Each structure stands twice: as C-alpha cells, then as structure tokens.
Amino acid sequence: MTIAAFAVPVTAATAEATVLKQWGSFSRLPLGRRLFSFLIGVTVPYAGSIAPEVVELSPGQARARMADRRRLRNHLRSLHAVALTNLAELTGNLALMSRQPPKGARWIVTGFDSEFIRKARGTITADCSLPVLDWSTAQTLDCRVELHDAAGELVMIARPRWRIGPDEPRQ
C-alpha cells in the first residue's frame, strides 16, 4: 500500500516542535491522555476516525492503541486493513514528531508498506521506536511499526518511509 506523499514544513509554532511538551502537560492530568488523544483526532480528522488512544510518547518512542469497534470492521468481522494502517501511520508519525525536528527542517511521507500477518480482533496496540535523527542533511528514513492484539500476537508490520532534512526553497 502506498500513500501519496505530503510535506509538513516545521516551524517553532508547529505541533511537531511541541508534541512532547503537550504530551507531558496532558499526560499528568486525570483523563489527560484521553484528552490529548481526542485533540489529535480533532487536529488530524482522518486519524480521529479510528478514535486512537496515545498510550506512551517519549523521544523517538510512540505507542497508541485502538479499540475494536463495529464501524472499524470488515465483512470478515475483523478490523479493516485501512483502520490498522491508520493506527500504524499515526504511531509512526508521533514517534517522528517526538524527535523534535529543528526549525527549518521538514519531513515528507514518501511511502508506506503494510504486511498483514493475521486477522486483527480486539484492542490493537501499535509501537514505534526511532533512533536520534540527523536533520541537517536530506535523507530517507525507514522505520517499523508493529501492531499486536491484546494477547500479544503480531497482527501487522508497517514500514513508513519519510524524506527528512532541511526545508528547501520551493520552486
């Protein structure tokens, strides 16, 4: 599965620069994680369509989950492939944003591969870890997002691909 590329210019005022600070503020409050997750869904409406819950966010690490809902199921009574892909994309992007790109840097999704291991049912948790990144040079970054069911069984492996680096003038 390939998702069309899109660019996210990064400035000091963008969510990318403050996502960890926002998470830190919200996650300490009662129901703060749920409020943070709700606001992610408002900010990114397509991601909000799966009602994700961000469980963990630290530099280079993101974990999110989604509950099994009838509206997210396919005709086989398992979670739809696109709902799983949506969760994987959100989790990967949060991990990338948590690396706090400097002002004047940007990232562009250039590809997304999905490997479905088994039917997904029940609550699904997605995990993504990224190393420290060098934003000073343009480069391709591949990562792996794993999705597991409540029993810990691997149901999907996603491989987002980004082009990261300095923001270059548009022509």
TIRO-2110 file (N, C-alpha, C; in Angstrom, 1 decimal):
// TIRO-2110
0.9, -1.2, 0.0, N, 1, A
0.0, 0.0, 0.0, CA, 1, A
0.9, 1.2, 0.0, C, 1, A
0.6, 2.2, -0.9, N, 2, A
1.4, 3.4, -0.9, CA, 2, A
0.5, 4.6, -0.7, C, 2, A
0.9, 5.5, 0.2, N, 3, A
0.1, 6.7, 0.5, CA, 3, A
0.8, 7.8, -0.2, C, 3, A
0.0, 8.7, -0.8, N, 4, A
0.6, 9.8, -1.6, CA, 4, A
1.4, 10.7, -0.6, C, 4, A
2.5, 11.2, -1.1, N, 5, A
3.5, 12.0, -0.4, CA, 5, A
2.8, 13.3, 0.0, C, 5, A
3.1, 13.8, 1.2, N, 6, A
2.7, 15.1, 1.6, CA, 6, A
3.9, 15.7, 2.4, C, 6, A
4.0, 17.1, 2.4, N, 7, A
5.0, 17.8, 3.1, CA, 7, A
4.5, 18.4, 4.4, C, 7, A
5.3, 18.4, 5.4, N, 8, A
5.0, 19.1, 6.6, CA, 8, A
6.1, 20.0, 7.0, C, 8, A
6.0, 21.3, 6.6, N, 9, A
7.1, 22.2, 7.0, CA, 9, A
7.1, 22.4, 8.5, C, 9, A
8.2, 22.5, 9.1, N, 10, A
8.4, 22.6, 10.5, CA, 10, A
8.8, 24.0, 10.9, C, 10, A
8.1, 24.6, 11.8, N, 11, A
8.5, 25.9, 12.3, CA, 11, A
8.3, 25.8, 13.8, C, 11, A
8.8, 26.8, 14.6, N, 12, A
8.7, 26.7, 16.0, CA, 12, A
7.3, 26.7, 16.5, C, 12, A
6.4, 27.1, 15.7, N, 13, A
5.0, 27.2, 16.2, CA, 13, A
4.2, 25.9, 15.9, C, 13, A
4.8, 24.9, 15.2, N, 14, A
4.0, 23.8, 14.8, CA, 14, A
3.9, 22.7, 15.9, C, 14, A
3.0, 21.8, 15.7, N, 15, A
2.8, 20.8, 16.7, CA, 15, A
4.0, 19.9, 16.8, C, 15, A
4.8, 19.7, 15.7, N, 16, A
5.9, 18.9, 15.8, CA, 16, A
6.9, 19.4, 16.8, C, 16, A
7.1, 20.7, 16.9, N, 17, A
8.1, 21.2, 17.9, CA, 17, A
7.6, 21.1, 19.3, C, 17, A
6.3, 20.9, 19.5, N, 18, A
5.8, 21.0, 20.9, CA, 18, A
5.0, 19.7, 21.3, C, 18, A
5.0, 18.7, 20.5, N, 19, A
4.2, 17.5, 20.8, CA, 19, A
4.6, 16.8, 22.1, C, 19, A
5.9, 16.8, 22.4, N, 20, A
6.4, 16.2, 23.7, CA, 20, A
6.0, 17.1, 24.9, C, 20, A
6.1, 18.4, 24.7, N, 21, A
5.7, 19.3, 25.8, CA, 21, A
4.2, 19.2, 26.0, C, 21, A
3.4, 19.1, 25.0, N, 22, A
1.9, 18.9, 25.1, CA, 22, A
1.6, 17.6, 25.8, C, 22, A
2.3, 16.5, 25.3, N, 23, A
2.0, 15.2, 25.9, CA, 23, A
2.4, 15.3, 27.4, C, 23, A
3.5, 15.9, 27.8, N, 24, A
3.9, 16.0, 29.2, CA, 24, A
2.9, 16.7, 30.0, C, 24, A
2.3, 17.8, 29.5, N, 25, A
1.3, 18.5, 30.2, CA, 25, A
0.0, 17.7, 30.4, C, 25, A
-0.5, 17.1, 29.3, N, 26, A
-1.7, 16.4, 29.4, CA, 26, A
-1.6, 15.1, 30.1, C, 26, A
-0.6, 14.4, 29.9, N, 27, A
-0.5, 13.0, 30.5, CA, 27, A
-0.4, 13.0, 32.0, C, 27, A
-0.1, 14.1, 32.6, N, 28, A
-0.1, 14.2, 34.1, CA, 28, A
-1.5, 14.4, 34.7, C, 28, A
-2.4, 14.8, 33.9, N, 29, A
-3.7, 15.2, 34.4, CA, 29, A
-4.6, 13.9, 34.4, C, 29, A
-5.6, 13.9, 35.3, N, 30, A
-6.6, 12.8, 35.2, CA, 30, A
-7.3, 12.9, 33.8, C, 30, A
-7.4, 11.8, 33.2, N, 31, A
-8.0, 11.8, 31.8, CA, 31, A
-7.2, 12.6, 30.8, C, 31, A
-6.0, 13.0, 31.1, N, 32, A
-5.2, 13.8, 30.2, CA, 32, A
-4.8, 13.1, 29.0, C, 32, A
-4.5, 11.8, 29.1, N, 33, A
-4.1, 11.0, 27.9, CA, 33, A
-5.3, 10.9, 26.9, C, 33, A
-6.5, 10.8, 27.5, N, 34, A
-7.6, 10.7, 26.6, CA, 34, A
-7.9, 12.0, 25.9, C, 34, A
-7.7, 13.1, 26.7, N, 35, A
-7.9, 14.4, 26.1, CA, 35, A
-6.9, 14.7, 25.0, C, 35, A
-5.6, 14.4, 25.3, N, 36, A
-4.6, 14.5, 24.2, CA, 36, A
-4.9, 13.7, 23.0, C, 36, A
-5.4, 12.5, 23.2, N, 37, A
-5.8, 11.6, 22.0, CA, 37, A
-6.9, 12.2, 21.3, C, 37, A
-7.9, 12.7, 22.0, N, 38, A
-9.1, 13.4, 21.4, CA, 38, A
-8.6, 14.6, 20.5, C, 38, A
-7.7, 15.4, 21.1, N, 39, A
-7.2, 16.5, 20.3, CA, 39, A
-6.4, 16.1, 19.1, C, 39, A
-5.7, 15.0, 19.2, N, 40, A
-5.0, 14.5, 18.0, CA, 40, A
-6.1, 14.2, 16.9, C, 40, A
-7.2, 13.6, 17.3, N, 41, A
-8.2, 13.3, 16.4, CA, 41, A
-8.9, 14.5, 15.8, C, 41, A
-9.0, 15.6, 16.6, N, 42, A
-9.6, 16.8, 16.1, CA, 42, A
-8.6, 17.5, 15.1, C, 42, A
-7.3, 17.4, 15.4, N, 43, A
-6.3, 18.1, 14.6, CA, 43, A
-6.1, 17.3, 13.3, C, 43, A
-6.1, 16.0, 13.4, N, 44, A
-6.0, 15.1, 12.2, CA, 44, A
-7.2, 14.3, 12.1, C, 44, A
-8.3, 14.8, 11.4, N, 45, A
-9.6, 14.1, 11.4, CA, 45, A
-9.6, 12.7, 10.9, C, 45, A
-8.8, 12.4, 9.9, N, 46, A
-8.7, 11.0, 9.4, CA, 46, A
-8.2, 10.1, 10.5, C, 46, A
-7.2, 10.5, 11.2, N, 47, A
-6.7, 9.6, 12.3, CA, 47, A
-7.8, 9.5, 13.4, C, 47, A
-8.5, 10.6, 13.6, N, 48, A
-9.6, 10.6, 14.6, CA, 48, A
-10.7, 9.6, 14.3, C, 48, A
-10.8, 9.2, 13.0, N, 49, A
-11.9, 8.3, 12.6, CA, 49, A
-11.7, 6.9, 13.3, C, 49, A
-10.6, 6.6, 13.8, N, 50, A
-10.4, 5.3, 14.5, CA, 50, A
-10.4, 5.5, 16.0, C, 50, A
-10.6, 6.7, 16.5, N, 51, A
-10.6, 7.0, 17.9, CA, 51, A
-9.4, 6.4, 18.6, C, 51, A
-8.2, 6.8, 18.2, N, 52, A
-7.0, 6.2, 18.8, CA, 52, A
-6.7, 6.8, 20.2, C, 52, A
-6.0, 6.0, 21.0, N, 53, A
-5.6, 6.5, 22.4, CA, 53, A
-4.1, 6.4, 22.4, C, 53, A
-3.4, 7.6, 22.6, N, 54, A
-2.0, 7.6, 22.7, CA, 54, A
-1.7, 7.1, 24.1, C, 54, A
-0.9, 6.1, 24.2, N, 55, A
-0.6, 5.5, 25.5, CA, 55, A
0.8, 5.9, 26.0, C, 55, A
1.7, 6.1, 25.1, N, 56, A
3.1, 6.5, 25.5, CA, 56, A
3.7, 7.4, 24.5, C, 56, A
4.4, 8.4, 24.9, N, 57, A
5.2, 9.2, 23.9, CA, 57, A
6.4, 9.8, 24.7, C, 57, A
7.5, 9.4, 24.1, N, 58, A
8.8, 9.9, 24.6, CA, 58, A
9.7, 10.1, 23.4, C, 58, A
10.9, 10.7, 23.6, N, 59, A
11.7, 11.0, 22.4, CA, 59, A
12.0, 9.7, 21.6, C, 59, A
11.5, 9.7, 20.4, N, 60, A
11.7, 8.5, 19.5, CA, 60, A
10.8, 7.3, 19.7, C, 60, A
9.9, 7.4, 20.7, N, 61, A
9.1, 6.3, 21.0, CA, 61, A
7.6, 6.7, 21.1, C, 61, A
6.8, 5.9, 20.4, N, 62, A
5.3, 6.2, 20.5, CA, 62, A
4.6, 4.8, 20.6, C, 62, A
3.5, 4.9, 21.4, N, 63, A
2.6, 3.7, 21.5, CA, 63, A
1.2, 4.2, 21.5, C, 63, A
0.4, 3.7, 20.6, N, 64, A
-1.0, 4.1, 20.6, CA, 64, A
-1.8, 2.8, 20.4, C, 64, A
-3.1, 2.9, 20.8, N, 65, A
-4.0, 1.7, 20.6, CA, 65, A
-5.4, 2.2, 20.1, C, 65, A
-6.1, 1.2, 19.6, N, 66, A
-7.5, 1.5, 19.2, CA, 66, A
-8.3, 0.3, 19.7, C, 66, A
-9.5, 0.6, 20.1, N, 67, A
-10.5, -0.4, 20.5, CA, 67, A
-11.1, -1.0, 19.2, C, 67, A
-11.5, -2.3, 19.3, N, 68, A
-12.3, -2.9, 18.3, CA, 68, A
-13.7, -2.4, 18.3, C, 68, A
-14.1, -1.7, 17.2, N, 69, A
-15.4, -1.2, 17.1, CA, 69, A
-16.1, -1.7, 15.9, C, 69, A
-17.4, -1.9, 15.9, N, 70, A
-18.1, -2.4, 14.7, CA, 70, A
-17.8, -1.6, 13.5, C, 70, A
-17.8, -0.3, 13.6, N, 71, A
-17.6, 0.6, 12.4, CA, 71, A
-16.2, 0.4, 11.8, C, 71, A
-15.2, -0.2, 12.5, N, 72, A
-13.9, -0.4, 12.0, CA, 72, A
-13.7, -1.8, 11.4, C, 72, A
-14.7, -2.6, 11.4, N, 73, A
-14.6, -4.0, 11.0, CA, 73, A
-14.9, -4.1, 9.5, C, 73, A
-14.4, -5.2, 9.0, N, 74, A
-14.7, -5.6, 7.6, CA, 74, A
-15.8, -6.7, 7.5, C, 74, A
-16.0, -7.2, 6.3, N, 75, A
-17.0, -8.2, 6.2, CA, 75, A
-16.6, -9.6, 6.8, C, 75, A
-15.3, -9.7, 7.2, N, 76, A
-14.8, -10.9, 7.8, CA, 76, A
-14.9, -10.8, 9.4, C, 76, A
-15.5, -9.8, 9.9, N, 77, A
-15.6, -9.5, 11.3, CA, 77, A
-14.3, -9.3, 12.0, C, 77, A
-13.3, -8.8, 11.2, N, 78, A
-12.0, -8.5, 11.8, CA, 78, A
-11.8, -7.0, 11.5, C, 78, A
-10.8, -6.4, 12.2, N, 79, A
-10.5, -5.0, 11.9, CA, 79, A
-10.1, -4.8, 10.5, C, 79, A
-10.6, -3.7, 9.9, N, 80, A
-10.3, -3.4, 8.5, CA, 80, A
-8.8, -3.0, 8.3, C, 80, A
-8.2, -3.4, 7.2, N, 81, A
-6.8, -3.2, 6.9, CA, 81, A
-6.5, -1.7, 7.0, C, 81, A
-7.4, -0.8, 6.5, N, 82, A
-7.1, 0.6, 6.5, CA, 82, A
-7.2, 1.2, 7.9, C, 82, A
-8.0, 0.7, 8.7, N, 83, A
-8.0, 1.1, 10.1, CA, 83, A
-6.7, 0.8, 10.8, C, 83, A
-6.2, -0.4, 10.6, N, 84, A
-4.9, -0.8, 11.1, CA, 84, A
-3.8, 0.1, 10.6, C, 84, A
-3.8, 0.3, 9.3, N, 85, A
-2.8, 1.2, 8.6, CA, 85, A
-2.9, 2.6, 9.2, C, 85, A
-4.1, 3.1, 9.4, N, 86, A
-4.3, 4.4, 10.0, CA, 86, A
-3.6, 4.5, 11.4, C, 86, A
-3.8, 3.5, 12.2, N, 87, A
-3.2, 3.4, 13.5, CA, 87, A
-1.6, 3.4, 13.4, C, 87, A
-1.1, 2.6, 12.5, N, 88, A
0.3, 2.5, 12.3, CA, 88, A
0.9, 3.8, 11.8, C, 88, A
0.2, 4.5, 10.9, N, 89, A
0.7, 5.8, 10.4, CA, 89, A
0.7, 6.8, 11.5, C, 89, A
-0.3, 6.9, 12.3, N, 90, A
-0.4, 7.8, 13.4, CA, 90, A
0.8, 7.6, 14.4, C, 90, A
1.0, 6.3, 14.7, N, 91, A
2.0, 6.0, 15.7, CA, 91, A
3.4, 6.3, 15.2, C, 91, A
3.7, 6.0, 13.9, N, 92, A
5.0, 6.3, 13.3, CA, 92, A
5.2, 7.8, 13.2, C, 92, A
4.2, 8.5, 12.8, N, 93, A
4.3, 10.0, 12.8, CA, 93, A
4.5, 10.6, 14.1, C, 93, A
3.9, 10.1, 15.2, N, 94, A
4.1, 10.6, 16.5, CA, 94, A
5.5, 10.4, 17.0, C, 94, A
6.1, 9.2, 16.7, N, 95, A
7.4, 8.9, 17.0, CA, 95, A
8.4, 9.8, 16.3, C, 95, A
8.1, 10.1, 15.0, N, 96, A
9.0, 11.0, 14.3, CA, 96, A
8.9, 12.4, 14.8, C, 96, A
7.6, 12.9, 15.1, N, 97, A
7.5, 14.2, 15.7, CA, 97, A
8.1, 14.4, 17.0, C, 97, A
8.2, 13.3, 17.8, N, 98, A
8.7, 13.3, 19.1, CA, 98, A
10.2, 13.6, 19.1, C, 98, A
10.8, 13.4, 17.9, N, 99, A
12.3, 13.6, 17.8, CA, 99, A
12.5, 15.1, 17.6, C, 99, A
11.5, 15.9, 17.7, N, 100, A
11.6, 17.4, 17.6, CA, 100, A
12.5, 17.9, 16.6, C, 100, A
12.1, 17.9, 15.3, N, 101, A
12.9, 18.4, 14.3, CA, 101, A
13.2, 19.9, 14.5, C, 101, A
14.4, 20.4, 14.2, N, 102, A
14.7, 21.8, 14.4, CA, 102, A
13.9, 22.7, 13.5, C, 102, A
13.9, 24.0, 13.8, N, 103, A
13.3, 25.0, 12.9, CA, 103, A
14.0, 24.9, 11.6, C, 103, A
13.2, 25.0, 10.5, N, 104, A
13.8, 24.9, 9.2, CA, 104, A
14.0, 23.5, 8.6, C, 104, A
13.5, 22.5, 9.3, N, 105, A
13.5, 21.1, 8.8, CA, 105, A
12.1, 20.7, 8.5, C, 105, A
12.0, 19.7, 7.7, N, 106, A
10.7, 19.2, 7.3, CA, 106, A
10.8, 17.7, 7.1, C, 106, A
9.6, 17.1, 7.0, N, 107, A
9.5, 15.6, 6.7, CA, 107, A
8.4, 15.4, 5.7, C, 107, A
8.6, 14.5, 4.9, N, 108, A
7.6, 14.1, 3.8, CA, 108, A
7.4, 12.6, 3.8, C, 108, A
6.2, 12.2, 3.9, N, 109, A
5.9, 10.7, 3.8, CA, 109, A
6.1, 10.4, 2.3, C, 109, A
7.0, 9.4, 2.0, N, 110, A
7.2, 9.1, 0.6, CA, 110, A
6.7, 7.6, 0.3, C, 110, A
6.4, 6.9, 1.3, N, 111, A
5.9, 5.5, 1.1, CA, 111, A
5.4, 4.9, 2.4, C, 111, A
4.7, 3.8, 2.2, N, 112, A
4.1, 3.1, 3.4, CA, 112, A
3.8, 1.7, 2.9, C, 112, A
4.4, 0.8, 3.5, N, 113, A
4.2, -0.6, 3.2, CA, 113, A
3.5, -1.3, 4.4, C, 113, A
2.5, -2.1, 4.1, N, 114, A
1.8, -2.8, 5.2, CA, 114, A
1.9, -4.3, 4.9, C, 114, A
2.2, -5.1, 6.0, N, 115, A
2.2, -6.5, 5.9, CA, 115, A
1.2, -7.0, 7.0, C, 115, A
0.2, -7.7, 6.5, N, 116, A
-0.8, -8.2, 7.4, CA, 116, A
-0.5, -9.6, 7.8, C, 116, A
-0.3, -9.9, 9.0, N, 117, A
0.2, -11.2, 9.5, CA, 117, A
-1.0, -12.2, 9.8, C, 117, A
-2.0, -11.6, 10.4, N, 118, A
-3.2, -12.4, 10.8, CA, 118, A
-4.4, -11.5, 11.0, C, 118, A
-5.6, -12.0, 11.1, N, 119, A
-6.8, -11.2, 11.3, CA, 119, A
-6.6, -10.5, 12.6, C, 119, A
-7.0, -9.2, 12.7, N, 120, A
-6.9, -8.4, 13.9, CA, 120, A
-8.3, -8.3, 14.5, C, 120, A
-8.4, -8.7, 15.8, N, 121, A
-9.6, -8.6, 16.6, CA, 121, A
-9.2, -8.1, 18.0, C, 121, A
-10.1, -7.4, 18.6, N, 122, A
-9.9, -6.9, 19.9, CA, 122, A
-9.1, -5.6, 19.9, C, 122, A
-8.6, -5.2, 21.1, N, 123, A
-7.8, -3.9, 21.1, CA, 123, A
-6.5, -4.2, 20.5, C, 123, A
-6.1, -3.2, 19.7, N, 124, A
-4.8, -3.3, 18.9, CA, 124, A
-3.9, -2.2, 19.4, C, 124, A
-2.6, -2.6, 19.7, N, 125, A
-1.6, -1.7, 20.2, CA, 125, A
-0.5, -1.6, 19.1, C, 125, A
-0.1, -0.3, 18.8, N, 126, A
1.0, -0.1, 17.8, CA, 126, A
2.2, 0.5, 18.6, C, 126, A
3.4, 0.0, 18.2, N, 127, A
4.6, 0.5, 18.8, CA, 127, A
5.6, 0.9, 17.7, C, 127, A
6.3, 2.1, 17.9, N, 128, A
7.3, 2.5, 17.0, CA, 128, A
8.4, 3.2, 17.8, C, 128, A
9.7, 2.8, 17.4, N, 129, A
10.9, 3.4, 18.0, CA, 129, A
11.8, 3.9, 16.9, C, 129, A
12.3, 5.1, 17.1, N, 130, A
13.2, 5.7, 16.1, CA, 130, A
14.5, 6.2, 16.9, C, 130, A
15.6, 6.0, 16.2, N, 131, A
16.9, 6.5, 16.8, CA, 131, A
17.0, 8.0, 16.7, C, 131, A
18.0, 8.6, 17.3, N, 132, A
18.3, 10.0, 17.2, CA, 132, A
18.5, 10.3, 15.7, C, 132, A
17.9, 11.4, 15.2, N, 133, A
18.0, 11.7, 13.8, CA, 133, A
18.9, 12.9, 13.5, C, 133, A
19.5, 12.8, 12.3, N, 134, A
20.3, 13.9, 11.8, CA, 134, A
19.4, 14.7, 10.8, C, 134, A
18.9, 15.8, 11.2, N, 135, A
18.1, 16.6, 10.3, CA, 135, A
18.8, 17.6, 9.4, C, 135, A
20.2, 17.6, 9.5, N, 136, A
21.0, 18.6, 8.8, CA, 136, A
21.2, 18.2, 7.3, C, 136, A
21.0, 17.0, 7.0, N, 137, A
21.1, 16.5, 5.6, CA, 137, A
19.8, 15.8, 5.1, C, 137, A
19.5, 16.0, 3.9, N, 138, A
18.3, 15.3, 3.4, CA, 138, A
18.6, 13.8, 3.3, C, 138, A
17.7, 13.0, 3.7, N, 139, A
17.9, 11.5, 3.7, CA, 139, A
16.5, 10.8, 3.8, C, 139, A
16.6, 9.6, 3.4, N, 140, A
15.4, 8.7, 3.5, CA, 140, A
15.4, 8.0, 4.9, C, 140, A
14.3, 8.0, 5.6, N, 141, A
14.2, 7.3, 6.8, CA, 141, A
13.2, 6.2, 6.7, C, 141, A
13.5, 5.0, 7.0, N, 142, A
12.6, 3.9, 7.0, CA, 142, A
12.5, 3.5, 8.5, C, 142, A
11.3, 3.1, 8.9, N, 143, A
11.1, 2.6, 10.2, CA, 143, A
10.1, 1.4, 10.2, C, 143, A
9.9, 0.9, 11.4, N, 144, A
9.0, -0.3, 11.5, CA, 144, A
8.0, 0.0, 12.6, C, 144, A
6.7, -0.2, 12.4, N, 145, A
5.7, -0.1, 13.4, CA, 145, A
5.0, -1.5, 13.5, C, 145, A
5.0, -2.0, 14.7, N, 146, A
4.4, -3.3, 14.9, CA, 146, A
3.1, -3.1, 15.6, C, 146, A
2.1, -3.9, 15.2, N, 147, A
0.8, -3.9, 15.8, CA, 147, A
0.5, -5.3, 16.4, C, 147, A
0.1, -5.3, 17.6, N, 148, A
-0.2, -6.5, 18.4, CA, 148, A
-1.6, -6.5, 18.9, C, 148, A
-2.2, -7.7, 19.0, N, 149, A
-3.5, -7.7, 19.6, CA, 149, A
-3.4, -7.8, 21.2, C, 149, A
-4.5, -7.9, 21.9, N, 150, A
-4.5, -8.0, 23.3, CA, 150, A
-3.7, -9.2, 23.9, C, 150, A
-3.6, -10.3, 23.1, N, 151, A
-2.9, -11.4, 23.5, CA, 151, A
-1.4, -11.3, 23.2, C, 151, A
-1.0, -10.2, 22.6, N, 152, A
0.4, -10.0, 22.3, CA, 152, A
0.8, -10.6, 21.0, C, 152, A
-0.1, -11.1, 20.2, N, 153, A
0.2, -11.7, 18.9, CA, 153, A
0.4, -10.6, 17.8, C, 153, A
1.4, -10.7, 17.0, N, 154, A
1.7, -9.8, 16.0, CA, 154, A
0.6, -9.9, 14.9, C, 154, A
-0.1, -8.8, 14.6, N, 155, A
-1.1, -8.8, 13.5, CA, 155, A
-0.7, -8.0, 12.3, C, 155, A
0.2, -7.1, 12.4, N, 156, A
0.6, -6.3, 11.3, CA, 156, A
2.0, -5.7, 11.5, C, 156, A
2.8, -5.6, 10.4, N, 157, A
4.0, -4.8, 10.4, CA, 157, A
3.9, -3.7, 9.3, C, 157, A
4.1, -2.5, 9.8, N, 158, A
4.0, -1.4, 8.8, CA, 158, A
5.4, -0.8, 8.7, C, 158, A
5.7, -0.3, 7.5, N, 159, A
7.0, 0.3, 7.2, CA, 159, A
6.8, 1.7, 6.6, C, 159, A
6.6, 2.7, 7.4, N, 160, A
6.6, 4.1, 6.9, CA, 160, A
8.0, 4.5, 6.4, C, 160, A
7.9, 5.3, 5.4, N, 161, A
9.2, 5.8, 4.8, CA, 161, A
9.0, 7.3, 4.6, C, 161, A
10.0, 8.1, 5.2, N, 162, A
9.9, 9.5, 5.1, CA, 162, A
11.2, 10.1, 4.4, C, 162, A
11.1, 11.2, 3.9, N, 163, A
12.3, 12.0, 3.4, CA, 163, A
12.4, 13.1, 4.5, C, 163, A
13.5, 13.2, 5.2, N, 164, A
13.7, 14.2, 6.2, CA, 164, A
14.9, 15.0, 5.9, C, 164, A
14.9, 16.2, 6.4, N, 165, A
16.1, 17.1, 6.2, CA, 165, A
15.7, 18.6, 6.2, C, 165, A
16.6, 19.4, 5.8, N, 166, A
16.4, 20.8, 5.8, CA, 166, A
15.3, 21.2, 4.9, C, 166, A
14.5, 22.2, 5.2, N, 167, A
13.5, 22.7, 4.3, CA, 167, A
14.1, 23.5, 3.2, C, 167, A
13.9, 23.0, 2.0, N, 168, A
14.5, 23.6, 0.8, CA, 168, A
13.5, 24.5, 0.1, C, 168, A
14.0, 25.6, -0.4, N, 169, A
13.1, 26.5, -1.1, CA, 169, A
12.2, 25.8, -2.2, C, 169, A
11.0, 26.2, -2.2, N, 170, A
10.1, 25.6, -3.2, CA, 170, A
10.2, 26.4, -4.6, C, 170, A
10.1, 25.7, -5.7, N, 171, A
10.2, 26.3, -7.0, CA, 171, A
8.9, 26.6, -7.6, C, 171, A
END
